[in-house]
Amino acid sequence: MLAPPRTIVRREAGLYALEQALQRRGFAHVAGADEAGRGACAGPLVAAAAILPGGRRGEVPGLADSKLLTATARERVYAEVVDRALAWSVMIIPPAEVDARGLHVCNLAAMRRALASLTVRPEYVLTDGFPVDGLGVPGLAVWKGDRVAACVAAASVLAKVTRDRLMVELDAKFPHYGFAVHKGYITEEHTAALTAHGPCAEHRFSYVNVAAASGRGNRPPKARRPVAAPVVAPSLFDVSVTEPLLLPAAAEGTVGVASGEQPQPSPSVGEDEAMEGETR
């Protein structure tokens, strides 16, 4: 029996070429997953998943990697993705969970949960940068997937816009840090605020710069965290999500599935491309 011919998809073929090739091979529902906030030292980690329909309806006007879009364009594309997607979901992990479980573990878990929460079961999964196992369907990790695959780009916009909106809300709660401007990334302004005021409950104490600013850098992250109100929402690692949850602020819960109304749009924001320990 002859093996089927290989399908070669070139990057210059466009944002929709990879999904279209998979659909021609019989994978009707191709899901993309991506995250926002991995490189930030404050605020939640947000992962999203999306399945776009085939044909013209799945061609989202202006869709691109969220880092290549202005804040206004991201908001416009976000609305189009929500309107057009066959299914989409967003998972929110607060900084305390990142400190307790580790960034990469939380990142993988959030992507798994975002994909598992889709109301349409994916037949194939594309992820940005690194593989996510345990999905029960075939998948492929695509380098710079948010610039190669439309469904990954859609997920990147969902995650980025959701996180930016949450950081604007946190700015009102913690006005000393400038969260609405730098979104929790390591900028000169943020570093100066950390030095002057020390970290708040929304900082990630497992990050070197935050640990140093806390004055207790040799202690484990849990010991460095300031006392906060008890978290009553279930944990990402033991919850079975059956109904969508909306978190008014990242500090008030551990995980959420956003599938409807979202917080208000955010002002201009920079790129979400800094990794842990880097500056933007």
C-alpha positions, 0 to 999 in steps of 0.5 A, spaced: 500 500 500 502 506 497 503 512 503 499 518 501 504 524 498 507 529 502 503 535 503 508 541 503 506 548 505 510 554 504 510 560 509 509 565 503 503 561 501 499 565 506 496 565 513 490 560 511 494 555 507 496 550 512 489 550 515 486 549 508 492 543 507 489 540 513 482 541 511 484 537 504 486 532 508 480 531 512 481 535 518 475 539 518 476 542 524 483 545 525 484 548 532 489 553 534 492 555 541 497 561 543 498 564 550 499 572 552 503 574 558 509 569 558 514 574 559 511 579 564 513 579 571 506 581 573 499 579 571 495 573 569 498 568 564 492 567 558 491 562 553 486 561 548 484 557 543 480 558 536 477 554 530 475 558 524 470 556 519 472 554 512 471 558 506 470 565 506 467 566 513 473 563 516 478 569 512 478 574 518 479 581 516 486 584 518 487 577 522 495 577 523 500 575 529 497 580 535 504 583 536 504 586 529 497 589 530 496 596 534 491 596 540 485 598 535 486 593 530 487 588 535 480 590 538 477 590 531 480 583 529 478 580 536 470 582 535 471 579 528 474 572 531 468 572 536 463 573 531 466 568 526 469 562 530 466 556 530 468 555 537 473 559 542 475 559 549 480 563 553 483 561 560 486 565 565 491 563 570 493 568 576 500 569 578 500 565 584 498 559 580 504 561 576 509 561 582 506 555 585 506 550 579 511 554 574 511 558 568 511 552 563 507 547 567 501 552 567 502 554 560 501 547 557 495 546 562 492 552 560 492 551 553 490 544 554 484 546 558 482 552 553 482 546 547 478 542 551 473 547 553 472 548 545 464 547 544 466 544 537 471 538 538 478 539 534 480 534 529 487 537 529 491 542 533 496 547 531 500 550 537 505 556 537 512 554 538 512 548 542 508 541 542 502 540 547 501 533 549 495 529 552 490 532 547 487 526 544 488 528 537 494 529 532 497 536 533 503 540 530 507 545 534 509 551 529 515 555 529 512 562 530 505 559 528 501 566 530 504 568 523 503 562 519 496 559 521 490 563 521 487 559 527 493 560 531 493 568 530 486 568 532 488 565 538 493 570 539 489 575 538 484 573 543 489 571 549 492 578 548 486 582 548 483 579 554 490 580 558 490 587 556 483 588 558 485 585 565 491 589 566 487 595 565 483 593 570 489 591 575 491 598 574 485 601 577 486 597 583 494 598 583 495 605 580 503 605 582 505 600 577 503 603 570 500 596 568 495 600 563 501 602 559 506 596 560 501 590 561 506 588 567 512 587 562 519 589 565 520 596 562 524 602 566 517 605 568 515 598 571 522 597 574 522 604 577 515 602 580 518 596 583 524 599 586 520 604 589 513 601 592 516 593 592 511 588 589 504 587 589 499 581 590 499 581 582 506 580 581 510 573 580 514 572 585 518 566 582 521 571 577 528 574 579 527 581 578 520 581 583 524 576 588 529 581 588 524 587 589 521 583 595 527 583 599 526 576 600 529 573 594 532 567 597 525 564 600 521 560 595 515 564 591 509 562 596 513 565 602 515 571 598 508 573 596 504 578 600 497 575 604 491 576 599 484 574 600 482 567 600 481 564 593 474 561 592 475 559 585 477 552 584 484 550 581 486 549 574 489 543 576 482 540 579 476 543 576 472 541 571 469 546 567 462 545 565 459 553 565 463 559 562 466 563 567 468 570 567 473 573 572 472 581 573 480 581 575 485 576 575 486 576 583 479 573 584 480 566 581 484 561 578 481 559 571 476 562 567 473 560 560 471 567 557 466 566 551 461 572 551 462 579 554 469 581 555 472 587 559 472 594 556 477 595 550 484 597 553 489 603 550 495 602 546 500 597 548 506 594 546 508 587 543 507 581 547 514 578 545 518 578 551 520 572 555 522 571 562 527 575 564 528 579 558 526 586 557 521 589 552 
